[in-house]
Amino acid sequence: MASKEEILAGLAEIVNEETGVEQSDVQLDKSFTEDLDIDSISMMTIVVNAEEKFDVTIPDEEVKNLKTVGDAVDFIENAGK
């Protein structure tokens, strides 16, 4: 399974491809909506791409709980176990 650092790097790459946000700006403490200015449509694309990249399932009802990059990293890390 990917480490927290590998998940963060992969997520940063996905966010950058979808939104143009610099990968270095995608940090664990950043809020997707407030800090990175990601809307719900982009967030769904990011979720789908993360599911494919990390071979995990992120249920729709969980997406709303992923407020920060750290939340998403933790979820992906735990989902893969």
C-alpha positions as CSV (number, residue, x, y, z in Angstrom):
1,M,0.0,0.0,0.0
2,A,1.1,3.5,-0.7
3,S,2.6,5.6,2.1
4,K,1.0,8.9,3.3
5,E,3.7,10.8,1.3
6,E,3.0,8.7,-1.9
7,I,-0.8,9.3,-1.5
8,L,-0.2,13.0,-1.0
9,A,2.0,13.2,-4.0
10,G,-0.5,11.3,-6.2
11,L,-3.3,13.4,-5.0
12,A,-1.4,16.6,-5.7
13,E,-0.8,15.4,-9.2
14,I,-4.5,14.6,-9.7
15,V,-5.5,18.0,-8.3
16,N,-3.0,19.8,-10.5
17,E,-4.2,18.0,-13.6
18,E,-7.9,18.8,-12.8
19,T,-7.6,22.3,-11.5
20,G,-4.2,23.7,-12.3
21,V,-3.4,24.2,-8.6
22,E,0.3,23.9,-8.1
23,Q,1.3,20.5,-6.7
24,S,3.4,22.2,-4.0
25,D,0.2,24.0,-2.8
26,V,-1.6,20.7,-2.1
27,Q,-0.7,20.2,1.6
28,L,-2.3,18.0,4.3
29,D,-3.8,21.0,6.1
30,K,-5.4,22.7,3.0
31,S,-9.1,22.7,2.6
32,F,-10.2,21.6,-0.9
33,T,-12.9,24.3,-1.2
34,E,-11.5,27.2,0.9
35,D,-7.8,27.0,0.3
36,L,-7.6,25.3,-3.1
37,D,-10.8,26.7,-4.5
38,I,-12.0,23.4,-5.8
39,D,-15.7,23.2,-6.7
40,S,-18.0,20.1,-6.4
41,I,-17.7,19.1,-10.0
42,S,-13.9,19.1,-9.9
43,M,-14.0,17.3,-6.6
44,M,-15.9,14.5,-8.1
45,T,-13.4,14.1,-10.9
46,I,-10.6,14.2,-8.4
47,V,-12.3,11.5,-6.4
48,V,-12.9,9.3,-9.4
49,N,-9.2,9.7,-10.5
50,A,-8.0,9.0,-6.9
51,E,-10.1,5.8,-6.8
52,E,-8.5,4.6,-10.0
53,K,-5.0,5.6,-9.1
54,F,-5.1,4.1,-5.6
55,D,-7.5,1.2,-6.3
56,V,-9.9,2.3,-3.5
57,T,-13.6,3.1,-3.4
58,I,-14.7,6.4,-1.9
59,P,-18.5,6.3,-1.4
60,D,-20.4,9.4,-2.4
61,E,-21.6,9.9,1.1
62,E,-17.9,10.0,2.3
63,V,-16.8,12.7,-0.2
64,K,-18.5,15.4,1.8
65,N,-16.4,14.4,4.8
66,L,-13.2,15.0,2.9
67,K,-12.8,18.6,3.8
68,T,-9.0,18.8,3.7
69,V,-6.3,17.1,1.7
70,G,-5.3,15.3,4.9
71,D,-8.8,13.9,5.3
72,A,-8.5,12.5,1.8
73,V,-5.1,11.1,2.3
74,D,-6.2,9.4,5.6
75,F,-9.3,8.0,3.9
76,I,-7.3,6.6,1.0
77,E,-4.6,5.2,3.3
78,N,-7.2,3.4,5.5
79,A,-9.4,2.3,2.5
80,G,-6.4,0.4,1.0
81,K,-5.8,-1.7,4.1
